Amino acid sequence: MPPTAPAAACKAATAAATATQKPWLFVGLGNPGRMFKGTRHNIGFEMIDAIAEAEGISVSNKQFKAMVGKGLIGDVPVMLAKPQTFMNASGWTASFIFQDTT
């Protein structure tokens, strides 16, 4: 069945919105260093790693004192970030990343 004009217009509008859509920012909090690996202090890092692996996003770029990866989840652009500052200083890093995405 050929697409109707409204369906085609809706698909085109969705594609245009996705092209200009700002990325969703996911920041996983944790503490850098081996001594915190696998502890409750790094559950945020582990969640970012799980999302990155499931969606095929590499979190390997360093930006604003964080490891960052960009990709898509479905049609939605996302940015995954793991601040490399201790948890109590993660807000500084997250705010700079957020300003960069807006």
Rosetta constraint file for C-alpha pairs under 8 A:
AtomPair CA 3 CA 7 HARMONIC 6.07 0.50
AtomPair CA 3 CA 8 HARMONIC 6.17 0.50
AtomPair CA 4 CA 8 HARMONIC 6.16 0.50
AtomPair CA 5 CA 9 HARMONIC 6.08 0.50
AtomPair CA 6 CA 10 HARMONIC 6.04 0.50
AtomPair CA 7 CA 11 HARMONIC 6.17 0.50
AtomPair CA 8 CA 12 HARMONIC 6.19 0.50
AtomPair CA 9 CA 13 HARMONIC 6.09 0.50
AtomPair CA 10 CA 14 HARMONIC 6.12 0.50
AtomPair CA 11 CA 15 HARMONIC 6.22 0.50
AtomPair CA 12 CA 16 HARMONIC 6.19 0.50
AtomPair CA 13 CA 17 HARMONIC 6.11 0.50
AtomPair CA 14 CA 18 HARMONIC 6.12 0.50
AtomPair CA 15 CA 19 HARMONIC 6.22 0.50
AtomPair CA 16 CA 20 HARMONIC 6.55 0.50
AtomPair CA 17 CA 21 HARMONIC 5.74 0.50
AtomPair CA 18 CA 75 HARMONIC 6.70 0.50
AtomPair CA 18 CA 76 HARMONIC 6.70 0.50
AtomPair CA 18 CA 77 HARMONIC 7.75 0.50
AtomPair CA 21 CA 76 HARMONIC 7.73 0.50
AtomPair CA 21 CA 77 HARMONIC 7.25 0.50
AtomPair CA 22 CA 77 HARMONIC 6.98 0.50
AtomPair CA 22 CA 101 HARMONIC 6.64 0.50
AtomPair CA 22 CA 102 HARMONIC 6.81 0.50
AtomPair CA 23 CA 76 HARMONIC 7.05 0.50
AtomPair CA 23 CA 77 HARMONIC 4.55 0.50
AtomPair CA 23 CA 78 HARMONIC 4.52 0.50
AtomPair CA 23 CA 79 HARMONIC 6.10 0.50
AtomPair CA 23 CA 101 HARMONIC 6.68 0.50
AtomPair CA 24 CA 76 HARMONIC 7.56 0.50
AtomPair CA 24 CA 77 HARMONIC 6.37 0.50
AtomPair CA 24 CA 78 HARMONIC 4.59 0.50
AtomPair CA 24 CA 79 HARMONIC 6.10 0.50
AtomPair CA 25 CA 78 HARMONIC 5.91 0.50
AtomPair CA 25 CA 79 HARMONIC 4.90 0.50
AtomPair CA 25 CA 80 HARMONIC 6.14 0.50
AtomPair CA 25 CA 81 HARMONIC 7.59 0.50
AtomPair CA 25 CA 98 HARMONIC 7.15 0.50
AtomPair CA 25 CA 101 HARMONIC 7.90 0.50
AtomPair CA 26 CA 48 HARMONIC 7.59 0.50
AtomPair CA 26 CA 78 HARMONIC 7.45 0.50
AtomPair CA 26 CA 79 HARMONIC 6.19 0.50
AtomPair CA 26 CA 80 HARMONIC 4.93 0.50
AtomPair CA 26 CA 81 HARMONIC 6.18 0.50
AtomPair CA 27 CA 44 HARMONIC 7.55 0.50
AtomPair CA 27 CA 48 HARMONIC 7.51 0.50
AtomPair CA 27 CA 80 HARMONIC 6.10 0.50
AtomPair CA 27 CA 81 HARMONIC 4.78 0.50
AtomPair CA 27 CA 82 HARMONIC 5.97 0.50
AtomPair CA 27 CA 83 HARMONIC 7.51 0.50
AtomPair CA 27 CA 94 HARMONIC 6.98 0.50
AtomPair CA 28 CA 43 HARMONIC 7.65 0.50
AtomPair CA 28 CA 44 HARMONIC 3.85 0.50
AtomPair CA 28 CA 45 HARMONIC 4.97 0.50
AtomPair CA 28 CA 46 HARMONIC 7.73 0.50
AtomPair CA 28 CA 47 HARMONIC 6.71 0.50
AtomPair CA 28 CA 48 HARMONIC 5.75 0.50
AtomPair CA 28 CA 80 HARMONIC 7.80 0.50
AtomPair CA 28 CA 81 HARMONIC 6.27 0.50
AtomPair CA 28 CA 82 HARMONIC 5.28 0.50
AtomPair CA 28 CA 83 HARMONIC 7.41 0.50
AtomPair CA 29 CA 42 HARMONIC 6.67 0.50
AtomPair CA 29 CA 43 HARMONIC 7.37 0.50
AtomPair CA 29 CA 44 HARMONIC 4.54 0.50
AtomPair CA 29 CA 45 HARMONIC 6.00 0.50
AtomPair CA 29 CA 82 HARMONIC 6.36 0.50
AtomPair CA 29 CA 83 HARMONIC 6.63 0.50
AtomPair CA 29 CA 87 HARMONIC 6.14 0.50
AtomPair CA 29 CA 90 HARMONIC 7.00 0.50
AtomPair CA 30 CA 41 HARMONIC 5.52 0.50
AtomPair CA 30 CA 42 HARMONIC 4.17 0.50
AtomPair CA 30 CA 43 HARMONIC 6.74 0.50
AtomPair CA 30 CA 44 HARMONIC 5.70 0.50
AtomPair CA 30 CA 45 HARMONIC 5.70 0.50
AtomPair CA 30 CA 82 HARMONIC 7.35 0.50
AtomPair CA 30 CA 83 HARMONIC 7.31 0.50
AtomPair CA 30 CA 84 HARMONIC 7.94 0.50
AtomPair CA 30 CA 86 HARMONIC 6.83 0.50
AtomPair CA 30 CA 87 HARMONIC 5.55 0.50
AtomPair CA 31 CA 36 HARMONIC 6.31 0.50
AtomPair CA 31 CA 41 HARMONIC 6.45 0.50
AtomPair CA 31 CA 42 HARMONIC 6.13 0.50
AtomPair CA 31 CA 84 HARMONIC 6.93 0.50
AtomPair CA 31 CA 85 HARMONIC 6.64 0.50
AtomPair CA 31 CA 86 HARMONIC 4.74 0.50
AtomPair CA 31 CA 87 HARMONIC 5.61 0.50
AtomPair CA 32 CA 36 HARMONIC 6.91 0.50
AtomPair CA 32 CA 84 HARMONIC 5.51 0.50
AtomPair CA 32 CA 85 HARMONIC 6.56 0.50
AtomPair CA 32 CA 86 HARMONIC 6.43 0.50
AtomPair CA 33 CA 37 HARMONIC 6.95 0.50
AtomPair CA 36 CA 41 HARMONIC 6.44 0.50
AtomPair CA 36 CA 42 HARMONIC 6.56 0.50
AtomPair CA 37 CA 42 HARMONIC 6.51 0.50
AtomPair CA 38 CA 42 HARMONIC 6.61 0.50
AtomPair CA 38 CA 43 HARMONIC 7.81 0.50
AtomPair CA 39 CA 43 HARMONIC 7.18 0.50
AtomPair CA 42 CA 46 HARMONIC 6.36 0.50
AtomPair CA 43 CA 47 HARMONIC 6.19 0.50
AtomPair CA 44 CA 48 HARMONIC 6.36 0.50
AtomPair CA 44 CA 82 HARMONIC 7.86 0.50
AtomPair CA 45 CA 49 HARMONIC 6.18 0.50
AtomPair CA 45 CA 82 HARMONIC 5.98 0.50
AtomPair CA 46 CA 50 HARMONIC 6.14 0.50
AtomPair CA 47 CA 51 HARMONIC 6.19 0.50
AtomPair CA 48 CA 52 HARMONIC 5.98 0.50
AtomPair CA 48 CA 80 HARMONIC 6.48 0.50
AtomPair CA 48 CA 81 HARMONIC 7.26 0.50
AtomPair CA 48 CA 82 HARMONIC 7.27 0.50
AtomPair CA 49 CA 53 HARMONIC 6.06 0.50
AtomPair CA 49 CA 59 HARMONIC 7.84 0.50
AtomPair CA 50 CA 54 HARMONIC 6.10 0.50
AtomPair CA 51 CA 55 HARMONIC 6.06 0.50
AtomPair CA 51 CA 57 HARMONIC 8.00 0.50
AtomPair CA 52 CA 56 HARMONIC 5.65 0.50
AtomPair CA 52 CA 57 HARMONIC 4.61 0.50
AtomPair CA 52 CA 58 HARMONIC 6.39 0.50
AtomPair CA 52 CA 59 HARMONIC 6.98 0.50
AtomPair CA 52 CA 69 HARMONIC 7.99 0.50
AtomPair CA 52 CA 80 HARMONIC 7.55 0.50
AtomPair CA 53 CA 57 HARMONIC 6.41 0.50
AtomPair CA 53 CA 58 HARMONIC 7.82 0.50
AtomPair CA 55 CA 72 HARMONIC 7.50 0.50
AtomPair CA 55 CA 73 HARMONIC 6.44 0.50
AtomPair CA 57 CA 69 HARMONIC 6.20 0.50
AtomPair CA 57 CA 70 HARMONIC 6.53 0.50
AtomPair CA 57 CA 71 HARMONIC 5.69 0.50
AtomPair CA 57 CA 72 HARMONIC 7.91 0.50
AtomPair CA 58 CA 69 HARMONIC 5.36 0.50
AtomPair CA 58 CA 70 HARMONIC 7.39 0.50
AtomPair CA 59 CA 67 HARMONIC 5.98 0.50
AtomPair CA 59 CA 68 HARMONIC 4.90 0.50
AtomPair CA 59 CA 69 HARMONIC 3.99 0.50
AtomPair CA 59 CA 70 HARMONIC 7.52 0.50
AtomPair CA 59 CA 80 HARMONIC 6.95 0.50
AtomPair CA 59 CA 81 HARMONIC 7.36 0.50
AtomPair CA 60 CA 67 HARMONIC 5.75 0.50
AtomPair CA 60 CA 68 HARMONIC 6.03 0.50
AtomPair CA 60 CA 69 HARMONIC 6.27 0.50
AtomPair CA 61 CA 67 HARMONIC 5.45 0.50
AtomPair CA 61 CA 68 HARMONIC 5.13 0.50
AtomPair CA 61 CA 69 HARMONIC 6.33 0.50
AtomPair CA 62 CA 66 HARMONIC 5.54 0.50
AtomPair CA 62 CA 67 HARMONIC 4.67 0.50
AtomPair CA 62 CA 68 HARMONIC 6.05 0.50
AtomPair CA 63 CA 67 HARMONIC 6.39 0.50
AtomPair CA 63 CA 68 HARMONIC 6.52 0.50
AtomPair CA 63 CA 97 HARMONIC 7.86 0.50
AtomPair CA 64 CA 93 HARMONIC 5.91 0.50
AtomPair CA 64 CA 96 HARMONIC 6.61 0.50
AtomPair CA 64 CA 97 HARMONIC 6.66 0.50
AtomPair CA 65 CA 83 HARMONIC 6.10 0.50
AtomPair CA 65 CA 84 HARMONIC 5.58 0.50
AtomPair CA 65 CA 85 HARMONIC 6.83 0.50
AtomPair CA 65 CA 93 HARMONIC 6.28 0.50
AtomPair CA 66 CA 81 HARMONIC 6.25 0.50
AtomPair CA 66 CA 82 HARMONIC 5.36 0.50
AtomPair CA 66 CA 83 HARMONIC 4.00 0.50
AtomPair CA 66 CA 84 HARMONIC 4.95 0.50
AtomPair CA 66 CA 85 HARMONIC 7.62 0.50
AtomPair CA 66 CA 93 HARMONIC 6.93 0.50
AtomPair CA 67 CA 81 HARMONIC 5.67 0.50
AtomPair CA 67 CA 82 HARMONIC 5.16 0.50
AtomPair CA 67 CA 83 HARMONIC 6.34 0.50
AtomPair CA 67 CA 84 HARMONIC 6.96 0.50
AtomPair CA 68 CA 79 HARMONIC 6.87 0.50
AtomPair CA 68 CA 80 HARMONIC 5.55 0.50
AtomPair CA 68 CA 81 HARMONIC 4.45 0.50
AtomPair CA 68 CA 82 HARMONIC 6.50 0.50
AtomPair CA 69 CA 79 HARMONIC 5.69 0.50
AtomPair CA 69 CA 80 HARMONIC 5.16 0.50
AtomPair CA 69 CA 81 HARMONIC 6.60 0.50
AtomPair CA 70 CA 77 HARMONIC 7.41 0.50
AtomPair CA 70 CA 78 HARMONIC 5.78 0.50
AtomPair CA 70 CA 79 HARMONIC 4.51 0.50
AtomPair CA 70 CA 80 HARMONIC 6.34 0.50
AtomPair CA 71 CA 77 HARMONIC 5.79 0.50
AtomPair CA 71 CA 78 HARMONIC 5.51 0.50
AtomPair CA 71 CA 79 HARMONIC 6.61 0.50
AtomPair CA 72 CA 76 HARMONIC 5.35 0.50
AtomPair CA 72 CA 77 HARMONIC 4.47 0.50
AtomPair CA 72 CA 78 HARMONIC 5.59 0.50
AtomPair CA 73 CA 77 HARMONIC 6.50 0.50
AtomPair CA 73 CA 78 HARMONIC 6.76 0.50
AtomPair CA 83 CA 90 HARMONIC 5.91 0.50
AtomPair CA 83 CA 93 HARMONIC 6.25 0.50
AtomPair CA 83 CA 94 HARMONIC 7.23 0.50
AtomPair CA 84 CA 90 HARMONIC 7.79 0.50
AtomPair CA 85 CA 89 HARMONIC 5.87 0.50
AtomPair CA 85 CA 90 HARMONIC 5.82 0.50
AtomPair CA 85 CA 93 HARMONIC 7.71 0.50
AtomPair CA 86 CA 90 HARMONIC 6.35 0.50
AtomPair CA 89 CA 93 HARMONIC 7.40 0.50
AtomPair CA 90 CA 94 HARMONIC 6.09 0.50
AtomPair CA 91 CA 95 HARMONIC 5.95 0.50
AtomPair CA 92 CA 96 HARMONIC 6.54 0.50
AtomPair CA 93 CA 97 HARMONIC 6.34 0.50
AtomPair CA 94 CA 98 HARMONIC 6.02 0.50
AtomPair CA 95 CA 99 HARMONIC 6.14 0.50
AtomPair CA 96 CA 100 HARMONIC 6.24 0.50
AtomPair CA 97 CA 101 HARMONIC 6.46 0.50
AtomPair CA 98 CA 102 HARMONIC 6.40 0.50
